[in-house]
């Protein structure tokens, strides 16, 4: 059904990407590309001086290792790391890499989500490809 599927994952939430990867495997054409993407948020300039030297570098390496370990559990899954705000970075990655489907997990919305919008809702509203939202 899909040839290039993007599965964003956030390590700061309790959700495992296993359900999203299972859906991706079911929706994927034979030989499809499935990418597991984490977006590493940038630290504001005013806060960066309070972090230990090399913190961001070490954090990026740890995230890449965790992504690689998760991807290794599922055949044909490739890890990727992007930097920036989650919603725009996911959308940019999907467009730049010609994803034809994004499978993204979402939490149950709270009142603040109706005013601010969650990452999943931003991706749904602005993606140029199909989006499947898992709860």
Secondary structure, DSSP 8 states (H G I E B T S, - for coil): -EEEEEEE--TTSS--THHHHHHHHHHEEEEEEEEEEEEE----HHHHTTS-TTHHHHHHHHHHHHHHHHHHTSTTEEEEEEES-HHHHHHHHHHHTT-SEEEEE-----HHHHHH--HHHHHHHH-SSEEEEE-
